[in-house]
Protein backbone atom coordinates (compact mmCIF):
# COMPACT_ATOMS: atom_id res chain seq x y z
CA UNK A 1 0.00 0.00 0.00
CA UNK A 2 1.37 3.40 -1.01
CA UNK A 3 1.79 6.02 1.72
CA UNK A 4 1.75 9.56 0.43
CA UNK A 5 1.78 12.98 2.06
CA UNK A 6 -1.44 14.82 1.18
CA UNK A 7 0.52 18.07 1.10
CA UNK A 8 2.38 16.70 -1.92
CA UNK A 9 -0.90 16.17 -3.74
CA UNK A 10 -1.90 19.79 -3.04
CA UNK A 11 1.46 20.93 -4.54
CA UNK A 12 0.84 18.72 -7.58
CA UNK A 13 -2.61 20.31 -8.02
CA UNK A 14 -1.20 23.84 -8.04
CA UNK A 15 1.74 22.91 -10.28
CA UNK A 16 -0.70 21.40 -12.77
CA UNK A 17 -2.79 24.60 -12.71
CA UNK A 18 0.14 27.04 -13.01
CA UNK A 19 2.60 25.02 -15.14
CA UNK A 20 5.30 27.14 -13.51
CA UNK A 21 7.27 26.47 -10.30
CA UNK A 22 7.66 30.13 -9.27
CA UNK A 23 3.95 30.95 -9.65
CA UNK A 24 3.01 27.73 -7.86
CA UNK A 25 5.32 28.61 -4.97
CA UNK A 26 3.70 32.05 -4.67
CA UNK A 27 0.19 30.54 -4.45
CA UNK A 28 1.33 28.01 -1.87
CA UNK A 29 3.27 30.59 0.19
CA UNK A 30 6.37 28.41 -0.19
CA UNK A 31 9.81 28.99 -1.59
CA UNK A 32 10.60 27.75 -5.08
CA UNK A 33 13.17 25.42 -3.53
CA UNK A 34 10.50 23.82 -1.33
CA UNK A 35 8.24 23.26 -4.35
CA UNK A 36 11.13 21.69 -6.27
CA UNK A 37 11.89 19.32 -3.39
CA UNK A 38 8.22 18.34 -3.16
CA UNK A 39 8.09 17.63 -6.89
CA UNK A 40 11.19 15.44 -6.57
CA UNK A 41 9.47 13.38 -3.85
CA UNK A 42 6.33 13.06 -5.96
CA UNK A 43 8.33 11.76 -8.90
CA UNK A 44 9.77 9.01 -6.70
CA UNK A 45 6.43 8.05 -5.13
CA UNK A 46 4.52 8.03 -8.44
CA UNK A 47 7.43 6.72 -10.52
CA UNK A 48 6.93 9.34 -13.22
CA UNK A 49 8.57 12.71 -14.10
CA UNK A 50 5.08 14.32 -13.98
CA UNK A 51 6.36 17.67 -15.35
CA UNK A 52 8.98 18.31 -18.05
CA UNK A 53 10.86 21.62 -17.94
CA UNK A 54 10.32 23.76 -21.05
CA UNK A 55 11.21 27.43 -21.83
CA UNK A 56 7.77 28.69 -20.75
CA UNK A 57 7.64 26.66 -17.54
CA UNK A 58 6.52 23.06 -16.95
CA UNK A 59 4.83 20.65 -19.32
CA UNK A 60 2.69 17.88 -17.69
CA UNK A 61 3.38 14.32 -18.75
CA UNK A 62 0.65 11.95 -19.90
CA UNK A 63 0.64 10.41 -16.44
CA UNK A 64 0.10 13.85 -14.91
CA UNK A 65 -2.84 14.49 -17.26
CA UNK A 66 -4.40 11.20 -16.16
CA UNK A 67 -3.89 11.87 -12.45
CA UNK A 68 -4.98 15.54 -12.35
CA UNK A 69 -8.81 15.24 -12.61
CA UNK A 70 -9.01 12.28 -10.22
CA UNK A 71 -6.72 13.87 -7.64
CA UNK A 72 -8.63 17.15 -7.89
CA UNK A 73 -11.92 15.34 -7.18
CA UNK A 74 -10.38 13.41 -4.28
CA UNK A 75 -8.95 16.57 -2.71
CA UNK A 76 -12.33 18.30 -3.08
CA UNK A 77 -14.00 15.39 -1.23
CA UNK A 78 -11.44 15.60 1.56
CA UNK A 79 -11.99 19.37 1.90
CA UNK A 80 -15.75 18.91 2.14
CA UNK A 81 -15.35 16.25 4.83
CA UNK A 82 -13.07 18.33 7.07
CA UNK A 83 -14.69 21.71 6.38
CA UNK A 84 -16.75 23.33 9.11
CA UNK A 85 -20.45 22.49 8.69
CA UNK A 86 -22.66 25.23 7.30
CA UNK A 87 -26.38 25.90 7.63
CA UNK A 88 -28.43 27.96 5.21
CA UNK A 89 -31.97 28.38 6.61
CA UNK A 90 -33.30 29.59 3.26
CA UNK A 91 -32.26 26.33 1.57
CA UNK A 92 -32.42 23.69 4.28
CA UNK A 93 -35.14 21.06 4.49
CA UNK A 94 -34.08 19.93 7.95
CA UNK A 95 -36.58 18.74 10.55
CA UNK A 96 -36.49 20.12 14.10
CA UNK A 97 -38.43 18.74 17.07
CA UNK A 98 -39.18 21.09 19.98
CA UNK A 99 -40.65 19.87 23.27
CA UNK A 100 -42.77 22.64 24.81
CA UNK A 101 -45.44 23.00 27.45
CA UNK A 102 -48.68 24.95 27.20
CA UNK A 103 -47.03 28.19 28.37
CA UNK A 104 -44.63 28.36 25.42
CA UNK A 105 -47.25 26.99 23.01
CA UNK A 106 -49.55 29.91 23.77
CA UNK A 107 -47.08 32.78 24.19
CA UNK A 108 -44.04 31.93 22.04
CA UNK A 109 -44.68 29.13 19.52
CA UNK A 110 -47.01 31.19 17.26
CA UNK A 111 -44.27 33.81 16.75
CA UNK A 112 -41.65 31.07 16.38
CA UNK A 113 -43.55 29.37 13.56
CA UNK A 114 -44.21 32.70 11.85
CA UNK A 115 -40.50 33.57 11.94
CA UNK A 116 -39.50 30.10 10.73
CA UNK A 117 -41.82 30.34 7.73
CA UNK A 118 -40.17 33.58 6.69
CA UNK A 119 -36.52 32.65 7.13
CA UNK A 120 -36.62 28.89 6.51
CA UNK A 121 -39.66 27.97 4.42
CA UNK A 122 -38.34 24.47 3.72
CA UNK A 123 -37.89 23.27 7.31
CA UNK A 124 -40.24 21.02 9.25
CA UNK A 125 -40.91 22.28 12.77
CA UNK A 126 -42.63 19.75 15.05
CA UNK A 127 -43.85 20.84 18.49
CA UNK A 128 -44.40 18.00 20.97
CA UNK A 129 -45.55 18.07 24.58
CA UNK A 130 -43.14 17.79 27.51
CA UNK A 131 -43.07 14.23 28.83
CA UNK A 132 -41.17 11.93 31.15
CA UNK A 133 -37.85 10.79 29.71
CA UNK A 134 -37.14 14.17 28.13
CA UNK A 135 -33.42 14.02 28.89
CA UNK A 136 -33.18 10.64 27.17
CA UNK A 137 -35.07 12.06 24.18
CA UNK A 138 -32.45 14.82 23.96
CA UNK A 139 -29.70 12.20 24.30
CA UNK A 140 -31.10 10.17 21.43
CA UNK A 141 -31.76 13.23 19.23
CA UNK A 142 -35.51 12.56 19.26
CA UNK A 143 -35.90 16.14 20.55
CA UNK A 144 -33.66 19.02 19.49
CA UNK A 145 -34.67 21.65 22.07
CA UNK A 146 -36.92 21.62 25.14
CA UNK A 147 -38.80 24.67 26.42
CA UNK A 148 -40.20 24.71 29.92
CA UNK A 149 -39.66 25.32 33.64
CA UNK A 150 -37.18 22.88 35.16
CA UNK A 151 -35.77 22.40 38.65
CA UNK A 152 -33.02 19.96 37.76
CA UNK A 153 -30.89 19.83 34.61
CA UNK A 154 -28.34 17.01 34.05
CA UNK A 155 -24.76 18.23 33.41
CA UNK A 156 -24.77 16.88 29.86
CA UNK A 157 -27.47 19.38 28.88
CA UNK A 158 -27.10 23.13 28.33
CA UNK A 159 -29.64 25.53 29.78
CA UNK A 160 -30.54 29.17 29.10
CA UNK A 161 -33.28 31.17 30.80
CA UNK A 162 -35.35 32.84 28.08
CA UNK A 163 -38.47 33.94 29.96
CA UNK A 164 -39.26 35.14 33.47
CA UNK A 165 -42.78 35.40 34.82
CA UNK A 166 -44.45 35.75 38.20
CA UNK A 167 -46.93 33.54 39.95
CA UNK A 168 -50.44 34.82 40.46
CA UNK A 169 -53.67 33.39 41.78
CA UNK A 170 -56.37 32.55 39.26
CA UNK A 171 -59.98 32.43 40.49
CA UNK A 172 -63.33 32.51 38.80
CA UNK A 173 -64.85 35.93 38.10
CA UNK A 174 -67.73 34.93 40.37
CA UNK A 175 -65.51 33.86 43.30
CA UNK A 176 -66.18 35.47 46.72
CA UNK A 177 -62.46 36.20 47.12
CA UNK A 178 -62.56 38.53 44.12
CA UNK A 179 -64.13 41.25 46.24
CA UNK A 180 -61.93 40.85 49.32
CA UNK A 181 -58.48 42.22 50.20
CA UNK A 182 -55.76 39.72 49.43
CA UNK A 183 -54.90 37.39 52.30
CA UNK A 184 -52.64 34.42 51.56
CA UNK A 185 -53.91 32.38 54.51
CA UNK A 186 -57.50 32.84 53.35
CA UNK A 187 -56.60 31.72 49.83
CA UNK A 188 -54.90 28.59 51.11
CA UNK A 189 -58.04 27.65 53.04
CA UNK A 190 -60.10 27.41 49.86
CA UNK A 191 -60.21 24.28 47.68
CA UNK A 192 -56.92 24.20 45.84
CA UNK A 193 -56.12 23.18 42.29
CA UNK A 194 -52.45 22.23 42.00
CA UNK A 195 -50.68 22.69 38.68
CA UNK A 196 -47.76 20.56 37.51
CA UNK A 197 -45.87 21.76 34.44
CA UNK A 198 -44.96 18.68 32.42
CA UNK A 199 -45.38 15.01 33.34
CA UNK A 200 -44.94 13.73 36.86
CA UNK A 201 -42.59 10.78 37.24
CA UNK A 202 -44.16 7.61 38.59
CA UNK A 203 -42.69 6.70 42.00
CA UNK A 204 -41.98 3.20 40.73
CA UNK A 205 -39.61 4.71 38.15
CA UNK A 206 -37.71 7.04 40.47
CA UNK A 207 -34.44 5.01 40.57
CA UNK A 208 -34.19 4.90 36.77
CA UNK A 209 -35.26 8.53 36.37
CA UNK A 210 -32.65 10.18 38.58
CA UNK A 211 -30.71 11.45 35.58
CA UNK A 212 -33.81 12.80 33.87
CA UNK A 213 -35.07 16.37 33.91
CA UNK A 214 -37.34 17.39 36.76
CA UNK A 215 -40.16 19.63 35.58
CA UNK A 216 -40.94 22.46 37.95
CA UNK A 217 -44.32 22.33 39.64
CA UNK A 218 -45.97 25.75 39.59
CA UNK A 219 -47.82 25.18 42.82
CA UNK A 220 -45.71 26.57 45.64
CA UNK A 221 -47.06 29.26 47.94
CA UNK A 222 -44.70 30.64 50.58
CA UNK A 223 -42.29 27.85 49.56
CA UNK A 224 -44.30 25.08 51.17
CA UNK A 225 -47.42 24.55 49.11
CA UNK A 226 -45.96 21.56 47.33
CA UNK A 227 -45.89 19.43 50.47
CA UNK A 228 -48.64 16.95 51.33
CA UNK A 229 -49.06 18.74 54.70
CA UNK A 230 -50.14 21.97 53.04
CA UNK A 231 -52.40 20.13 50.62
CA UNK A 232 -54.22 18.74 53.67
CA UNK A 233 -54.69 22.24 55.11
CA UNK A 234 -57.09 23.17 52.32
CA UNK A 235 -60.66 21.87 52.38
CA UNK A 236 -59.90 19.84 49.24
CA UNK A 237 -57.25 19.66 46.57
CA UNK A 238 -56.87 18.32 43.06
CA UNK A 239 -54.07 18.35 40.49
CA UNK A 240 -53.92 19.00 36.75
CA UNK A 241 -50.88 18.86 34.48
CA UNK A 242 -51.04 22.27 32.84
CA UNK A 243 -52.14 25.87 33.39
CA UNK A 244 -54.67 25.71 30.55
CA UNK A 245 -56.75 23.18 32.44
CA UNK A 246 -56.25 25.02 35.72
CA UNK A 247 -57.58 28.30 34.32
CA UNK A 248 -60.59 26.53 32.79
CA UNK A 249 -61.39 24.76 36.07
CA UNK A 250 -61.17 27.89 38.22
CA UNK A 251 -63.57 29.65 35.84
CA UNK A 252 -66.40 27.21 36.67
CA UNK A 253 -65.61 26.18 40.27
CA UNK A 254 -64.73 27.76 43.61
CA UNK A 255 -61.16 26.42 43.42
CA UNK A 256 -58.06 28.64 43.44
CA UNK A 257 -54.83 27.96 41.52
CA UNK A 258 -51.35 29.42 41.19
CA UNK A 259 -50.44 29.99 37.53
CA UNK A 260 -47.91 32.05 35.55
CA UNK A 261 -49.28 35.59 35.34
CA UNK A 262 -48.71 36.27 31.64
CA UNK A 263 -50.33 32.99 30.73
CA UNK A 264 -53.35 33.84 32.90
CA UNK A 265 -53.59 37.28 31.25
CA UNK A 266 -53.73 35.63 27.83
CA UNK A 267 -56.58 33.38 29.02
CA UNK A 268 -58.46 35.84 31.22
CA UNK A 269 -61.04 37.32 28.86
CA UNK A 270 -62.16 34.01 27.36
CA UNK A 271 -61.99 31.97 30.58
CA UNK A 272 -63.96 34.34 32.85
CA UNK A 273 -61.33 34.49 35.56
CA UNK A 274 -59.74 37.10 37.78
CA UNK A 275 -56.00 37.39 38.36
CA UNK A 276 -54.87 38.25 41.87
CA UNK A 277 -51.25 39.16 42.47
CA UNK A 278 -49.08 38.53 45.48
CA UNK A 279 -48.01 41.67 47.36
CA UNK A 280 -44.96 43.13 45.64
CA UNK A 281 -42.63 42.19 48.49
CA UNK A 282 -43.77 38.54 48.20
CA UNK A 283 -43.74 38.19 44.41
CA UNK A 284 -42.36 34.85 43.22
CA UNK A 285 -40.57 34.50 39.90
CA UNK A 286 -40.77 31.53 37.56
CA UNK A 287 -37.88 30.96 35.14
CA UNK A 288 -38.64 29.30 31.82
CA UNK A 289 -35.63 27.82 30.06
CA UNK A 290 -34.43 26.52 26.72
CA UNK A 291 -32.52 23.22 26.93
CA UNK A 292 -30.34 21.43 24.38
CA UNK A 293 -27.71 18.71 24.42
CA UNK A 294 -24.02 19.65 24.79
CA UNK A 295 -23.32 17.50 21.72
CA UNK A 296 -25.10 19.98 19.43
CA UNK A 297 -23.99 23.14 21.24
CA UNK A 298 -21.93 24.36 18.25
CA UNK A 299 -24.04 22.76 15.52
CA UNK A 300 -25.03 25.48 13.00
CA UNK A 301 -28.62 24.28 12.80
CA UNK A 302 -29.01 24.27 16.58
CA UNK A 303 -27.37 27.71 16.84
CA UNK A 304 -29.84 29.07 14.28
CA UNK A 305 -32.86 27.51 16.00
CA UNK A 306 -31.85 28.85 19.41
CA UNK A 307 -31.43 32.34 17.96
CA UNK A 308 -34.87 32.05 16.35
CA UNK A 309 -36.42 31.05 19.69
CA UNK A 310 -34.81 34.07 21.38
CA UNK A 311 -36.28 36.32 18.68
CA UNK A 312 -39.73 34.75 19.13
CA UNK A 313 -39.49 35.28 22.91
CA UNK A 314 -38.55 38.91 22.39
CA UNK A 315 -41.54 39.43 20.09
CA UNK A 316 -43.79 37.75 22.67
CA UNK A 317 -42.51 40.16 25.34
CA UNK A 318 -43.34 43.28 23.34
CA UNK A 319 -46.56 45.11 24.19
CA UNK A 320 -49.35 44.71 21.70
CA UNK A 321 -50.31 47.77 19.65
CA UNK A 322 -53.32 49.36 21.39
CA UNK A 323 -56.58 49.08 19.46
CA UNK A 324 -57.88 52.36 18.08
CA UNK A 325 -61.53 53.39 18.42
CA UNK A 326 -63.27 56.37 16.83
CA UNK A 327 -65.16 58.86 19.02
CA UNK A 328 -67.39 61.56 17.61
CA UNK A 329 -66.39 65.16 18.41
CA UNK A 330 -68.21 68.41 18.00
CA UNK A 331 -68.82 69.39 14.40
CA UNK A 332 -69.52 65.81 13.31
CA UNK A 333 -65.87 64.83 12.88
CA UNK A 334 -64.19 61.71 14.17
CA UNK A 335 -61.21 61.58 16.49
CA UNK A 336 -59.01 58.56 17.10
CA UNK A 337 -58.80 57.36 20.67
CA UNK A 338 -56.23 54.71 21.57
CA UNK A 339 -56.78 52.39 24.51
CA UNK A 340 -54.08 52.26 27.15
CA UNK A 341 -51.40 49.70 26.24
CA UNK A 342 -49.66 47.41 28.72
CA UNK A 343 -46.20 48.32 29.96
CA UNK A 344 -43.06 47.07 28.16
CA UNK A 345 -42.76 44.01 30.40
CA UNK A 346 -46.23 42.82 29.44
CA UNK A 347 -47.85 43.76 32.76
CA UNK A 348 -50.93 45.93 32.78
CA UNK A 349 -51.12 48.99 35.00
CA UNK A 350 -53.31 48.40 38.08
CA UNK A 351 -56.94 49.29 37.77
CA UNK A 352 -59.94 48.75 39.95
CA UNK A 353 -61.89 45.55 39.47
CA UNK A 354 -65.08 46.08 37.48
CA UNK A 355 -66.56 42.69 38.25
CA UNK A 356 -66.60 41.83 34.54
CA UNK A 357 -65.12 38.62 33.23
CA UNK A 358 -61.42 38.77 32.58
CA UNK A 359 -60.82 41.66 35.00
CA UNK A 360 -57.97 41.69 37.47
CA UNK A 361 -57.39 42.54 41.10
CA UNK A 362 -54.24 44.62 41.51
CA UNK A 363 -51.47 44.15 44.08
CA UNK A 364 -52.11 45.70 47.40
N, C-alpha and C positions, 0 to 999 in steps of 0.2 A: 504493500500500500504506500502510495506516494504522500509524503508530508511536505506541505508547502506553506510558506508564510503568506498570509492574505495581503499583507502590505505590498508584497511583490506583484500580486495580481492587480492591485490598484495602480502601481507604477506602470505595468504593462498597458492598462486601459488608457492612461494619459499619454503614454508614448505613442500608442496606436492613433489617438486622436490628433496629436500635434505633429507627429512625424519629425520631431526635432528635439534633441536632448536638452538644449538650453531652455526652450519654451516649456517643456515638460517640467523641468526643475523649478521654474518660476511658479507654475500652477501648484506644484506640490510643496512649495516652500522648503525645498531642499537644494543642496549644492549640485552642480552638474556632476561632480565627482561621485556623489552619493547615488545619483541616478545611474551612472555608468557602472558602478559596483553592483547595483541591484539588477541591472540588465545582464551582467555577467553571471550572476547566480541563477537567473531565470533560464539562461541558455543551457546551463548545466542540468538543471532540474527537468526541463522540457526537451532536452537533447535536440535543440534546433537553434540556429542563429537568431531567428525571430525578426531581426531588423538588419538590413544591409546598409552600410554608410554610403551615401551618394552626395554629390556637390550641394544639393538643396537641403539635405538633412538625412532622414532615415527612410528606407524603403522596406515595408513589411514583406516577410516571406509568405509563401503559400500557407505554411503552417500557422503563421500569425493571423492570416485572413480567416482561416478556419476556426481558430480559437476565439477571436475577438467577439463575435455576436453571442456565443454561448457563455463566455466569461462575463460579458456585460450583463446578461440576464441573471446569472448567478449572483453577481455582486448586488444587483438591484434587489433580489429576493432577500439577501442578507441584510441590506440596509432597512428594508421594510420590517424585518423581524425585530431588529434591535432598536428601531426608531421609537421615540416616545409616542404613546397612543394619542390619537386626536379624536375630537368629538365635534361634529357639526350638527347642531340641533335642526337646522333647516333641511338637512338631507337624511338624517337618521330615521330608521324605522324600528328603533329599539323599544322594548317593552319594559315599563317600570311598574313595580307593585308597591303601593304605599298602604301601610296599616294605620288606620286613624279612627278615633272615637267620634262620638256624636258632636262633641264640641268643635273639633276641627272641620268635620263634615259640614256643619252649618255656617261657621264663620270664615273659614279659610279655603276649603276645597273649591267652592264655586269660582273664586278669583284665580286659584291655581290652575284649574282646567281652562279658564278663559285665556290666561297667559300662555299656557302650553299650546293651545290651538294657534296662537299667533306666531310664536317663535319656533315651534316644532310640530308642524301639522301632520307629520308622518308617524309620530310616536303613538304607542298605546299606553295609556295611563289607567291602571286598575287600582281602585280604592277598596280595601278589604277591612273588615272590622278587627279591632284588637281582640286577641284571644290568648288563652294559655299556650305556652310553648313559643312565645314570640321571639325570645332570644335564639332558640334553635332554628326558627324560620329565617332569622337574619344570618345565622351561621351557614345554613344550607342554600342561601341566596333565593329562598322562596319569597322573601320580602326585602326590598331595597332600603326603605326608610320607614321608621315608625314615628307616629306623632301622637303624643299623649302626655299624661301626668304620671310620673314614675317615682317611686321612693327608693328603688334599688336598681343600679345599673351594673352589670358585670364588667370587669376591667377590659374585656376584649371588644367592648362596644364604645363608640364615641357618643357624646351627648352635648347638646347645645340648647340652652333655653331660648325659645323664640316668642313666647307669649307669657305675660303675667296678668293675672286677674285676681279678683277678690271674692271671697265667699259672701253670700247674702242669703237671707231666708226667703223662701218662696211660699206664699200662702194663697188660698183662693180669695178672689175679690170680695166674697161674701163673709170671710172669716171674721169672728169677733175681735181677734187681735189686730185687725187692720185699723181699728179706731182707738187703740190704746197706745200709750207711751211704750217704747221698747223696753222689755225686761227679759234678759236672757233666761233667768230661772223660770219665768212664766212660760216662755217658749218651750223649754225642755220638758215641761209638765204636760204638754199637749201630745196627742198621738204623733209619733215621729216616723217619717219615711226616710230611710237611710239610702244613700246613693253610692254605688261602687262604680268607679270608672274602669271599664275593662271587664275581664273575666276572673272571678275568684278561683283560686287553686283549691282543688279538692284535698281535704286533709290526708286522705290516703296516698296522695301523690307528693306530699311535702318533701320526703327525702330525695326524690329524683328531680324535684323542681327547685332545689336550692340555688342553682346557677342561673335560673330564669329571671326575667324581669318581674318586679313586683309593682303592679299598677296601684297608683295612689287612690285611696278611698276618700272621696270628697264628703266626709260625714263628721269630721271632728268639730266639736264646739268646746272652746276653752281647753283644747288639747286632751280631752278625755272622753269625747262622745263616742269614740270607736270601741270602747270597752263594753263587755256584756253588762257590767254593773250599771253603767249609765243607761243602756238600753232598757234595763228593768225599772229605772226611775220613771220613765214615761208611762202613761196609761196603756199604751200599746205601741208596737213598732213593727215595721215591715221593711223589706229591702228590695230595691230595683237596681238594674245594672247600668242605667244611664240617666242623664239629666232630662232627656226628652220625656221619658216615662214619668219621672218625678214631677215635672212641671204639669203634665197632663193630669196626674193623680191629685195634686194639691188643688187644681182648679175645680174639682168636683167632690172633694171630701173636706174634712176638718183637719187633715194632717198637715204638718209643717215639714219642710225639707231644706237642707243647705245645698245650694247649687252655685256654680260660677256666675257672677253677676252679669257679665256681658252676654252670656248664653241666655240667662233669664230675660234680659232686656229684649233680645231678639224674639223670644217666645211670648212676651207679656200680652201684647194686644190680641193675639189670636187665642191664647190659652186662658184668658180671664183670671189673671193672677195679680197679686201685688208683690213688690220686691221691697224687703225691709232690710236695711243695712245694719251692720254692727256699728257701735259708736266708733268714731275715728281712732281713738286710742286703743281699740281692740280689733281693728281690722286685720284680717288674716289673708295672706297672699297665697295664691296657687300658681305654681310654675309649670307651664306646659313646654315640653321639650321635643326636639327632633333627634332621633337616634339612628345610627348607621354602624356598620361593622368596620373595624379598623382596617380590614383587608382592602376595602374599597375607598379608604380615606382620600387617596390621591387619584382615584379613577376619574377621568374627564367627565364621563356621564354622570357620576354621582356628584361631582363638584357642581355641574350645571344644574342638576335637579335641586340640590340644597340651596343654591342661589335663587332659583325660581320660587322655592317655598318661602324664603325670606322676603322676596318681593311680594308674594301673595299675602303674607302676614302683615307687611307694611300697608298694603292697600286696605286690608281688613281693619286696620287700626285707625284709618283716616275717617274723620267725620263725614257723614253723608251730606250732600248738598241740600240745604233746606228747601222744602217745597214752597212754591210761590203761589199766593192766592191774589185775586183781584178784588179790591174794595172800591165802591163807588164814592166819588168825592163830589163836592158842590160843582155845579155846572155840567153834570152829566158825564164827566170824564172818569177814566179808570186809573187807579193807582196801584202799583204792585206792592204787596205786603209779604215779606218773607217771615216764615216761622223761625223761632229761635232754634239754632243748631246746637247739637251737643258739643262739649269741649273737645279739644284735640285728643285726649286720652280715651274718648268714647263714652265718658260718663256724663249724664245729663245733670244740669244744674238743679239743685233742690227746688221742689215746688210742693205746695200743699196738696194733700190727697183730695181728689174730687169724688171718690167713691165709684168712679167709672171703671170698667174693666180695663186692665192693662196699666192702671195708674200705680204710682210708687209712693212709699213712705220714706221720707228723707232721714238721714242720720240725725241723731239728737245730740 
